[in-house]
Amino acid sequence: MPIAYKILTSEQADALRHNNFAGAPADIRDGYIHLSTAAQVTETLEKHFAGQTGLWLAAIDLEKCGAALRWEVSRGEQIFPHFYGVLTMAQVPALAPMERAADGSLVLPISL
């Protein structure tokens, strides 16, 4: 199962749990939900969520995103997964509060 990640506020995690997460304000503005691979998620956290607390990390099963998933060039000419739809818990095998390991690295709910 290929996995990508979405960083969420507590309110956004609640919306996802109720199967109606259409995106954060930046997602809605851009017309898709920004996702990050395991290799990209720490940089996304540091760039867009620095200093924020109460964050959650959703693991997204990319196979369950179907044709609504597109891999597109974004930050730093990297290819990022973008989801053009509404995320539901059926696509999320794991949702957990954001945490760091003892070495400071991000703990991923699922790492494949």
N, CA, C and O atoms as a MOPAC input file, in Angstrom:
PM7 MOZYME 1SCF
protein

 N      0.84300 1    -1.17700 1     0.00000 1
 C      0.00000 1     0.00000 1     0.00000 1
 C      0.88800 1     1.24000 1     0.00000 1
 O      1.58500 1     1.50000 1     0.98200 1
 N      0.87300 1     2.00700 1    -1.08500 1
 C      1.64500 1     3.26800 1    -1.09000 1
 C      0.95100 1     4.29500 1    -0.20100 1
 O     -0.27100 1     4.44300 1    -0.23600 1
 N      1.75100 1     5.00100 1     0.59600 1
 C      1.23100 1     5.94500 1     1.58600 1
 C      1.78900 1     7.33600 1     1.34100 1
 O      2.95700 1     7.49600 1     0.98600 1
 N      0.93900 1     8.34700 1     1.53500 1
 C      1.36600 1     9.74500 1     1.61400 1
 C      0.77800 1    10.28300 1     2.91100 1
 O     -0.00800 1     9.60500 1     3.57200 1
 N      1.15800 1    11.49300 1     3.26900 1
 C      0.75100 1    12.05000 1     4.55000 1
 C      0.13900 1    13.42800 1     4.38400 1
 O      0.49800 1    14.18400 1     3.48100 1
 N     -0.80600 1    13.74100 1     5.28400 1
 C     -1.42500 1    15.05600 1     5.35900 1
 C     -1.31900 1    15.53800 1     6.78900 1
 O     -1.74800 1    14.85400 1     7.71800 1
 N     -0.74100 1    16.72500 1     6.96500 1
 C     -0.65700 1    17.35100 1     8.27900 1
 C     -1.95600 1    18.13000 1     8.49600 1
 O     -2.39900 1    18.88100 1     7.62800 1
 N     -2.55100 1    17.93500 1     9.66600 1
 C     -3.85900 1    18.52000 1     9.96300 1
 C     -3.85400 1    19.23200 1    11.30700 1
 O     -3.13200 1    18.83700 1    12.22300 1
 N     -4.65800 1    20.28200 1    11.42500 1
 C     -4.95200 1    20.86600 1    12.72600 1
 C     -5.95700 1    19.94500 1    13.42200 1
 O     -6.49700 1    19.03000 1    12.79900 1
 N     -6.20400 1    20.18300 1    14.68900 1
 C     -7.19100 1    19.37500 1    15.41700 1
 C     -8.56700 1    19.47000 1    14.77800 1
 O     -9.27500 1    18.46900 1    14.66800 1
 N     -8.95200 1    20.68300 1    14.35500 1
 C    -10.26100 1    20.87900 1    13.72500 1
 C    -10.34200 1    20.12000 1    12.39700 1
 O    -11.37300 1    19.52900 1    12.07500 1
 N     -9.26000 1    20.14000 1    11.64000 1
 C     -9.24300 1    19.43000 1    10.36300 1
 C     -9.28000 1    17.92800 1    10.58700 1
 O     -9.93500 1    17.21100 1     9.83100 1
 N     -8.58800 1    17.43600 1    11.61600 1
 C     -8.63200 1    16.00200 1    11.94100 1
 C    -10.05900 1    15.59600 1    12.31200 1
 O    -10.50800 1    14.51100 1    11.94500 1
 N    -10.77400 1    16.46100 1    13.03900 1
 C    -12.17000 1    16.17700 1    13.37600 1
 C    -13.02500 1    16.10300 1    12.11600 1
 O    -13.87300 1    15.21800 1    11.99600 1
 N    -12.81400 1    17.02000 1    11.17900 1
 C    -13.56400 1    16.99700 1     9.91800 1
 C    -13.28400 1    15.69800 1     9.16500 1
 O    -14.20000 1    15.09000 1     8.61100 1
 N    -12.02500 1    15.27400 1     9.14500 1
 C    -11.67500 1    14.02700 1     8.47300 1
 C    -12.37300 1    12.84600 1     9.14500 1
 O    -12.90200 1    11.96900 1     8.46100 1
 N    -12.37800 1    12.81800 1    10.46400 1
 C    -13.04600 1    11.73100 1    11.17900 1
 C    -14.53900 1    11.65800 1    10.83000 1
 O    -15.14700 1    10.59000 1    10.90900 1
 N    -15.12100 1    12.79100 1    10.44800 1
 C    -16.52800 1    12.84000 1    10.04500 1
 C    -16.70100 1    12.72000 1     8.52900 1
 O    -17.77100 1    13.00000 1     7.98900 1
 N    -15.62400 1    12.29600 1     7.85400 1
 C    -15.64400 1    12.01700 1     6.41200 1
 C    -15.99800 1    13.21100 1     5.53800 1
 O    -16.61100 1    13.04800 1     4.48200 1
 N    -15.61800 1    14.40900 1     5.96700 1
 C    -15.89000 1    15.55500 1     5.10900 1
 C    -14.73200 1    16.55700 1     5.11600 1
 O    -14.94200 1    17.75600 1     5.30100 1
 N    -13.51800 1    16.05900 1     4.91400 1
 C    -12.35800 1    16.94800 1     4.85100 1
 C    -12.10300 1    17.33100 1     3.39400 1
 O    -11.55200 1    16.55400 1     2.61500 1
 N    -12.51500 1    18.53900 1     3.05100 1
 C    -12.32800 1    19.06100 1     1.69300 1
 C    -11.02100 1    19.82500 1     1.55900 1
 O    -10.67700 1    20.27800 1     0.46700 1
 N    -10.28600 1    19.97300 1     2.66300 1
 C     -8.98300 1    20.61000 1     2.60300 1
 C     -8.82300 1    21.75700 1     3.56800 1
 O     -9.79400 1    22.32300 1     4.07200 1
 N     -7.56200 1    22.08700 1     3.81300 1
 C     -7.19300 1    23.26300 1     4.59400 1
 C     -7.38900 1    24.48700 1     3.69600 1
 O     -7.59800 1    24.33300 1     2.49200 1
 N     -7.32600 1    25.69000 1     4.25000 1
 C     -7.49500 1    26.88100 1     3.40700 1
 C     -6.57900 1    26.90400 1     2.17300 1
 O     -7.02800 1    27.28300 1     1.09100 1
 N     -5.31400 1    26.51100 1     2.31300 1
 C     -4.40700 1    26.49000 1     1.15500 1
 C     -4.84100 1    25.44900 1     0.12600 1
 O     -4.69500 1    25.66500 1    -1.07700 1
 N     -5.37600 1    24.31700 1     0.59800 1
 C     -5.86100 1    23.28100 1    -0.31800 1
 C     -7.05800 1    23.80500 1    -1.11500 1
 O     -7.12700 1    23.64700 1    -2.33300 1
 N     -7.98200 1    24.42100 1    -0.41300 1
 C     -9.18600 1    24.94100 1    -1.06400 1
 C     -8.80000 1    26.01500 1    -2.08100 1
 O     -9.34200 1    26.05900 1    -3.18500 1
 N     -7.86600 1    26.87200 1    -1.70000 1
 C     -7.38900 1    27.91800 1    -2.61500 1
 C     -6.78000 1    27.30800 1    -3.88400 1
 O     -7.02000 1    27.79800 1    -4.98800 1
 N     -5.99500 1    26.24500 1    -3.72300 1
 C     -5.27800 1    25.65600 1    -4.85300 1
 C     -6.10900 1    24.63800 1    -5.63000 1
 O     -5.72700 1    24.25900 1    -6.73700 1
 N     -7.23300 1    24.18800 1    -5.07900 1
 C     -8.11700 1    23.26900 1    -5.78500 1
 C     -7.79400 1    21.80000 1    -5.59700 1
 O     -8.34700 1    20.95800 1    -6.30500 1
 N     -6.91500 1    21.46800 1    -4.66400 1
 C     -6.56900 1    20.08200 1    -4.36800 1
 C     -5.99600 1    20.00300 1    -2.96600 1
 O     -5.57800 1    21.01500 1    -2.40400 1
 N     -5.97500 1    18.80500 1    -2.39800 1
 C     -5.41000 1    18.59000 1    -1.07200 1
 C     -3.93800 1    18.24700 1    -1.22900 1
 O     -3.57200 1    17.27400 1    -1.88800 1
 N     -3.10800 1    19.06900 1    -0.60900 1
 C     -1.65600 1    18.87400 1    -0.64400 1
 C     -1.27100 1    17.69600 1     0.24200 1
 O     -1.61200 1    17.67500 1     1.42500 1
 N     -0.58100 1    16.73600 1    -0.30600 1
 C     -0.05500 1    15.59700 1     0.44700 1
 C      1.46200 1    15.61000 1     0.34100 1
 O      2.02300 1    16.29600 1    -0.51300 1
 N      2.11600 1    14.86200 1     1.19700 1
 C      3.57000 1    14.73100 1     1.17300 1
 C      3.94700 1    13.26700 1     1.30800 1
 O      3.27400 1    12.50400 1     2.00200 1
 N      5.01800 1    12.88100 1     0.64700 1
 C      5.56800 1    11.53900 1     0.83800 1
 C      6.29000 1    11.50300 1     2.18900 1
 O      6.48200 1    12.54000 1     2.82400 1
 N      6.68000 1    10.32500 1     2.61300 1
 C      7.43700 1    10.18700 1     3.85700 1
 C      8.71700 1    11.02000 1     3.80200 1
 O      9.12600 1    11.59300 1     4.81200 1
 N      9.34500 1    11.09000 1     2.64300 1
 C     10.58000 1    11.86200 1     2.49300 1
 C     10.33300 1    13.37400 1     2.50500 1
 O     11.25800 1    14.14300 1     2.76400 1
 N      9.11300 1    13.80500 1     2.23200 1
 C      8.79100 1    15.22600 1     2.13000 1
 C      8.09000 1    15.80000 1     3.35100 1
 O      8.09700 1    17.01700 1     3.53700 1
 N      7.49000 1    14.97200 1     4.18400 1
 C      6.58100 1    15.46300 1     5.21700 1
 C      7.28100 1    16.30700 1     6.28400 1
 O      6.68600 1    17.26800 1     6.77300 1
 N      8.50800 1    15.98800 1     6.65900 1
 C      9.20900 1    16.79300 1     7.66900 1
 C      9.46200 1    18.20000 1     7.15200 1
 O      9.27700 1    19.17000 1     7.88800 1
 N      9.87900 1    18.32700 1     5.90400 1
 C     10.09700 1    19.64400 1     5.31300 1
 C      8.78000 1    20.42500 1     5.23600 1
 O      8.75700 1    21.63000 1     5.48900 1
 N      7.69800 1    19.74700 1     4.89200 1
 C      6.38500 1    20.39500 1     4.85400 1
 C      6.00900 1    20.90800 1     6.24200 1
 O      5.53000 1    22.03300 1     6.38300 1
 N      6.22600 1    20.09200 1     7.25200 1
 C      5.93500 1    20.48300 1     8.63000 1
 C      6.72900 1    21.73000 1     9.00700 1
 O      6.16600 1    22.68600 1     9.54100 1
 N      8.01100 1    21.72600 1     8.73900 1
 C      8.87500 1    22.84400 1     9.12200 1
 C      8.56800 1    24.11100 1     8.33000 1
 O      8.67500 1    25.21300 1     8.86900 1
 N      8.19400 1    23.97300 1     7.07800 1
 C      7.93400 1    25.13900 1     6.23200 1
 C      6.56200 1    25.75600 1     6.47900 1
 O      6.43500 1    26.98100 1     6.50000 1
 N      5.54700 1    24.94100 1     6.66500 1
 C      4.17600 1    25.45400 1     6.71500 1
 C      3.50900 1    25.40200 1     8.09200 1
 O      2.45000 1    26.00000 1     8.28200 1
 N      4.11100 1    24.69900 1     9.05300 1
 C      3.46000 1    24.52600 1    10.35600 1
 C      4.39000 1    24.83900 1    11.52800 1
 O      4.11700 1    24.42300 1    12.65400 1
 N      5.46700 1    25.55300 1    11.28600 1
 C      6.45300 1    25.85600 1    12.32900 1
 C      5.77700 1    26.53800 1    13.52000 1
 O      5.01900 1    27.49500 1    13.35500 1
 N      6.06100 1    26.03400 1    14.71200 1
 C      5.55000 1    26.63000 1    15.93500 1
 C      4.12100 1    26.26100 1    16.28700 1
 O      3.64700 1    26.62200 1    17.36400 1
 N      3.42000 1    25.55200 1    15.41300 1
 C      2.03700 1    25.17000 1    15.70400 1
 C      2.01100 1    23.92000 1    16.59000 1
 O      2.86300 1    23.03700 1    16.47800 1
 N      1.03300 1    23.87400 1    17.45000 1
 C      0.85700 1    22.70200 1    18.31400 1
 C     -0.49000 1    22.07100 1    18.01300 1
 O     -1.30300 1    22.63800 1    17.28300 1
 N     -0.71800 1    20.90700 1    18.57400 1
 C     -2.00200 1    20.22700 1    18.38900 1
 C     -2.19800 1    19.68100 1    16.98600 1
 O     -3.33400 1    19.50500 1    16.54400 1
 N     -1.11200 1    19.41300 1    16.28500 1
 C     -1.21600 1    18.90500 1    14.91200 1
 C     -1.40000 1    17.39600 1    14.89300 1
 O     -1.01700 1    16.69000 1    15.82600 1
 N     -1.99200 1    16.92400 1    13.81400 1
 C     -2.23300 1    15.50000 1    13.58100 1
 C     -1.59500 1    15.11000 1    12.25500 1
 O     -1.36100 1    15.95700 1    11.39300 1
 N     -1.31900 1    13.83200 1    12.10300 1
 C     -0.76100 1    13.31700 1    10.85900 1
 C     -1.64300 1    12.17400 1    10.37100 1
 O     -1.84000 1    11.17400 1    11.06200 1
 N     -2.16400 1    12.34900 1     9.16400 1
 C     -2.99500 1    11.31700 1     8.54400 1
 C     -2.17300 1    10.58200 1     7.49700 1
 O     -1.53200 1    11.20200 1     6.64800 1
 N     -2.19800 1     9.26300 1     7.56600 1
 C     -1.59800 1     8.42900 1     6.53000 1
 C     -2.68300 1     8.17400 1     5.48500 1
 O     -3.78000 1     7.73100 1     5.82200 1
 N     -2.38100 1     8.45000 1     4.23600 1
 C     -3.35300 1     8.31900 1     3.15300 1
 C     -2.95000 1     7.14200 1     2.26900 1
 O     -1.82900 1     7.09800 1     1.76200 1
 N     -3.85700 1     6.19500 1     2.08500 1
 C     -3.63200 1     5.05400 1     1.19500 1
 C     -3.84900 1     5.53900 1    -0.23800 1
 O     -4.98500 1     5.74700 1    -0.66200 1
 N     -2.77200 1     5.71400 1    -0.96800 1
 C     -2.85800 1     6.29700 1    -2.30700 1
 C     -3.62300 1     5.42100 1    -3.28800 1
 O     -4.20600 1     5.93600 1    -4.24200 1
 N     -3.63500 1     4.11700 1    -3.07500 1
 C     -4.40700 1     3.24300 1    -3.95700 1
 C     -5.90100 1     3.52700 1    -3.85400 1
 O     -6.64200 1     3.31600 1    -4.81400 1
 N     -6.34600 1     4.00500 1    -2.69800 1
 C     -7.76300 1     4.29900 1    -2.49900 1
 C     -8.15000 1     5.70100 1    -2.99000 1
 O     -9.31000 1     6.09900 1    -2.88100 1
 N     -7.18900 1     6.43600 1    -3.52400 1
 C     -7.47200 1     7.78000 1    -4.05400 1
 C     -7.86000 1     7.73100 1    -5.52800 1
 O     -8.45100 1     8.68100 1    -6.04300 1
 N     -7.53800 1     6.65000 1    -6.20200 1
 C     -7.92100 1     6.47100 1    -7.59800 1
 C     -7.43500 1     7.57500 1    -8.50900 1
 O     -6.34900 1     8.12200 1    -8.32000 1
 N     -8.25100 1     7.89900 1    -9.50300 1
 C     -7.88700 1     8.89600 1   -10.51100 1
 C     -7.83900 1    10.30700 1    -9.96200 1
 O     -7.36200 1    11.21700 1   -10.64000 1
 N     -8.33000 1    10.51100 1    -8.73100 1
 C     -8.29300 1    11.84700 1    -8.12000 1
 C     -6.90300 1    12.20600 1    -7.60700 1
 O     -6.67600 1    13.34000 1    -7.18400 1
 N     -5.97000 1    11.25400 1    -7.63900 1
 C     -4.59700 1    11.49800 1    -7.21000 1
 C     -3.73800 1    11.83600 1    -8.42100 1
 O     -3.76200 1    11.13400 1    -9.43200 1
 N     -2.98900 1    12.90800 1    -8.30500 1
 C     -2.04600 1    13.28900 1    -9.36600 1
 C     -0.70400 1    13.62200 1    -8.73200 1
 O     -0.64000 1    14.21200 1    -7.65400 1
 N      0.36300 1    13.23500 1    -9.41500 1
 C      1.71600 1    13.56500 1    -8.98900 1
 C      2.15400 1    14.76600 1    -9.81600 1
 O      2.24800 1    14.68900 1   -11.04100 1
 N      2.42300 1    15.88400 1    -9.12900 1
 C      2.70700 1    17.12900 1    -9.83500 1
 C      3.91800 1    17.84100 1    -9.24000 1
 O      4.22200 1    17.70900 1    -8.05400 1
 N      4.59300 1    18.59200 1   -10.09100 1
 C      5.76100 1    19.36800 1    -9.66200 1
 C      5.29900 1    20.48500 1    -8.74400 1
 O      4.32400 1    21.17900 1    -9.03100 1
 N      6.01100 1    20.65100 1    -7.63500 1
 C      5.67500 1    21.69200 1    -6.66700 1
 C      6.97600 1    22.23200 1    -6.07000 1
 O      7.96100 1    22.42700 1    -6.78100 1
 N      6.96700 1    22.46700 1    -4.77200 1
 C      8.08600 1    23.08500 1    -4.04900 1
 C      9.43500 1    22.47800 1    -4.43400 1
 O      9.62300 1    21.26300 1    -4.39000 1
 N     10.35800 1    23.34400 1    -4.80700 1
 C     11.71100 1    22.90300 1    -5.11000 1
 C     11.80200 1    21.93700 1    -6.26900 1
 O     12.72500 1    21.12500 1    -6.33600 1
 N     10.84200 1    22.02000 1    -7.18900 1
 C     10.78800 1    21.12900 1    -8.35300 1
 C     10.60100 1    19.65800 1    -7.97800 1
 O     10.83700 1    18.77200 1    -8.79900 1
 N     10.17800 1    19.40000 1    -6.74200 1
 C      9.87400 1    18.03500 1    -6.32200 1
 C      8.49400 1    17.63200 1    -6.83900 1
 O      7.63000 1    18.48000 1    -7.06400 1
 N      8.30700 1    16.34800 1    -7.02100 1
 C      7.00900 1    15.80200 1    -7.40400 1
 C      6.25000 1    15.46100 1    -6.12400 1
 O      6.72300 1    14.67200 1    -5.30600 1
 N      5.07100 1    16.05900 1    -5.95500 1
 C      4.23800 1    15.84100 1    -4.76800 1
 C      2.92400 1    15.17300 1    -5.16200 1
 O      2.43400 1    15.37700 1    -6.27300 1
 N      2.35100 1    14.37700 1    -4.25800 1
 C      1.00800 1    13.83900 1    -4.49300 1
 C     -0.04100 1    14.90200 1    -4.16000 1
 O      0.00200 1    15.51600 1    -3.09300 1
 N     -0.97100 1    15.10900 1    -5.07300 1
 C     -2.07700 1    16.04900 1    -4.88700 1
 C     -3.37900 1    15.28500 1    -5.07000 1
 O     -3.53800 1    14.54300 1    -6.03900 1
 N     -4.30700 1    15.46500 1    -4.14100 1
 C     -5.57900 1    14.75700 1    -4.18900 1
 C     -6.69600 1    15.73300 1    -4.54300 1
 O     -6.94100 1    16.69800 1    -3.81800 1
 N     -7.36300 1    15.47900 1    -5.65000 1
 C     -8.45900 1    16.31300 1    -6.13200 1
 C     -9.78400 1    15.69200 1    -5.71900 1
 O    -10.46700 1    15.06500 1    -6.52900 1
 N    -10.13800 1    15.87100 1    -4.46100 1
 C    -11.37300 1    15.30300 1    -3.95600 1
 C    -11.53900 1    15.59800 1    -2.48400 1
 O    -10.82200 1    16.42600 1    -1.92200 1
 N    -12.47700 1    14.92500 1    -1.86500 1
 C    -12.73400 1    15.03600 1    -0.43300 1
 C    -12.19300 1    13.77900 1     0.22900 1
 O    -12.57300 1    12.66800 1    -0.14000 1
 N    -11.30500 1    13.95100 1     1.20600 1
 C    -10.76000 1    12.79300 1     1.91000 1
 C    -11.77200 1    12.23600 1     2.89500 1
 O    -12.48100 1    12.97700 1     3.57500 1
 N    -11.82000 1    10.91600 1     2.95600 1
 C    -12.66200 1    10.23100 1     3.91800 1
 C    -11.81300 1     9.24300 1     4.71200 1
 O    -10.69900 1     8.91200 1     4.30800 1
 N    -12.32600 1     8.78600 1     5.81300 1
 C    -11.58500 1     7.82700 1     6.63000 1
 C    -11.36900 1     6.50000 1     5.90700 1
 O    -10.49400 1     5.72800 1     6.29900 1
 N    -12.13800 1     6.22200 1     4.87200 1
 C    -11.92300 1     5.00600 1     4.08700 1
 C    -10.56300 1     5.02400 1     3.39300 1
 O    -10.03700 1     3.97100 1     3.03200 1
 N     -9.99700 1     6.20200 1     3.20800 1
 C     -8.69100 1     6.34700 1     2.55700 1
 C     -7.55900 1     6.49900 1     3.57300 1
 O     -6.39600 1     6.63200 1     3.19400 1
 N     -7.89600 1     6.48000 1     4.84800 1
 C     -6.92800 1     6.79300 1     5.90400 1
 C     -6.73100 1     5.59800 1     6.82800 1
 O     -7.53800 1     5.38900 1     7.73400 1
 N     -5.68100 1     4.81100 1     6.62100 1
 C     -5.44700 1     3.66700 1     7.50300 1
 C     -4.92400 1     4.06300 1     8.88200 1
 O     -4.95900 1     3.25700 1     9.81200 1
 N     -4.43800 1     5.30500 1     9.02300 1
 C     -3.93700 1     5.74400 1    10.33100 1
 C     -4.05100 1     7.26100 1    10.45700 1
 O     -3.78700 1     8.00400 1     9.51200 1
 N     -4.45000 1     7.69500 1    11.64300 1
 C     -4.54600 1     9.10300 1    11.99100 1
 C     -4.05900 1     9.22000 1    13.42300 1
 O     -4.60700 1     8.58100 1    14.32100 1
 N     -3.02600 1    10.03800 1    13.64500 1
 C     -2.42900 1    10.10500 1    14.98200 1
 C     -1.94400 1    11.52200 1    15.28100 1
 O     -1.61500 1    12.28300 1    14.37100 1
 N     -1.90400 1    11.86200 1    16.56800 1
 C     -1.32800 1    13.15400 1    16.93300 1
 C      0.13500 1    13.20500 1    16.47600 1
 O      0.84600 1    12.20200 1    16.51900 1
 N      0.55900 1    14.37000 1    16.04700 1
 C      1.94000 1    14.56200 1    15.59300 1
 C      2.87400 1    14.36100 1    16.77600 1
 O      2.66000 1    14.91500 1    17.85400 1
 N      3.90300 1    13.56800 1    16.56100 1
 C      4.89900 1    13.39300 1    17.61400 1
 C      6.27800 1    13.20200 1    17.00100 1
 O      6.42900 1    12.81200 1    15.84400 1
 N      7.27100 1    13.49100 1    17.82200 1
 C      8.65900 1    13.33100 1    17.39700 1
 C      9.31300 1    12.23900 1    18.24200 1
 O      8.98500 1    12.05700 1    19.41400 1
 N     10.23900 1    11.52300 1    17.62200 1
 C     11.01500 1    10.50400 1    18.32300 1
 C     12.08300 1    11.19500 1    19.17700 1
 O     12.26700 1    12.40900 1    19.08500 1
 N     12.77300 1    10.43000 1    19.99300 1
 C     13.81400 1    10.96800 1    20.86600 1
 C     14.89800 1    11.70200 1    20.08000 1
 O     15.49200 1    12.65700 1    20.58100 1
 N     15.15500 1    11.25800 1    18.85300 1
 C     16.18100 1    11.91000 1    18.03400 1
 C     15.65500 1    13.14200 1    17.28600 1
 O     16.39200 1    13.76900 1    16.52500 1
 N     14.37800 1    13.48700 1    17.50600 1
 C     13.80000 1    14.66700 1    16.87100 1
 C     13.10000 1    14.39000 1    15.55400 1
 O     12.44200 1    15.27600 1    15.00800 1
 N     13.22900 1    13.18000 1    15.03400 1
 C     12.57700 1    12.85300 1    13.76200 1
 C     11.07200 1    12.70000 1    13.96600 1
 O     10.60200 1    12.41000 1    15.06600 1
 N     10.34500 1    12.89900 1    12.90200 1
 C      8.89200 1    12.78600 1    12.92400 1
 C      8.48500 1    11.31900 1    12.98100 1
 O      9.01300 1    10.50100 1    12.22700 1
 N      7.55800 1    10.98100 1    13.86100 1
 C      7.03900 1     9.61500 1    13.96500 1
 C      5.88000 1     9.50200 1    12.98200 1
 O      4.88200 1    10.20900 1    13.12100 1
 N      6.00000 1     8.63300 1    12.00400 1
 C      4.95600 1     8.43700 1    11.01100 1
 C      4.00400 1     7.33000 1    11.47800 1
 O      4.45500 1     6.27600 1    11.92600 1
 N      2.67300 1     7.56800 1    11.37600 1
 C      1.72500 1     6.54200 1    11.80400 1
 C      1.90600 1     5.23000 1    11.06300 1
 O      1.73700 1     4.15500 1    11.63900 1
 N      2.25100 1     5.31900 1     9.78100 1
 C      2.55100 1     4.14700 1     8.95000 1
 C      3.72600 1     4.55000 1     8.08500 1
 O      3.70400 1     5.61700 1     7.47100 1
 N      4.72600 1     3.74100 1     8.02700 1
 C      5.87900 1     4.03900 1     7.19000 1
 C      6.17400 1     2.84200 1     6.31000 1
 O      6.61600 1     1.80000 1     6.79400 1
 N      5.93100 1     2.98900 1     5.01700 1
 C      6.17500 1     1.88500 1     4.07900 1
 C      7.17200 1     2.31400 1     3.03400 1
 O      7.51500 1     1.52900 1     2.14900 1

